[in-house]
Each structure stands twice: as C-alpha cells, then as structure tokens.
C-alpha cells in the first residue's frame, strides 16, 4: 500500500527541483504521474509549481542574455 503524500512533502519535492517531471516524482514516492497530478490539483499546488518553473526559466533566460 502506498501512503499519501502530505501537502508539505509534495511542496518540498517541487521546491527541490520545479522542472522535475511528475513521472519522476511519482517513481520516487511510489505513485503514478496521474496520481501526482491529482495530488497537485487537490492540494492546489499546480499554480505554485508553474510559478516556480516560470521564475526559474526567467532567471535562466536573463543569465543567457547577460552572457552574450
């Protein structure tokens, strides 16, 4: 039986690497990608993850522009 992740645990996994695939997170905790998606929706963390990804990409793009 797979235990359910808490909101804080899922948030910590997102914070560690927001670009990490949902299937990869699922493999680590013993859930499917769909299971992780459902948890994101039920905990209302979809926007949180998307904001983290957007910030990370913005920072990377800024660095590329500065290094030209």
Long-range contacts (C-beta under 8 A, 24 or more apart in sequence): 2-29, 2-30, 2-31, 4-39, 5-29, 5-31, 5-39, 7-43, 7-45, 10-36, 10-39, 10-40, 10-43, 10-45, 11-43, 11-45, 11-48, 14-45, 14-48, 14-49, 14-52, 15-52, 18-49, 18-52, 18-53, 18-56, 19-53, 19-56
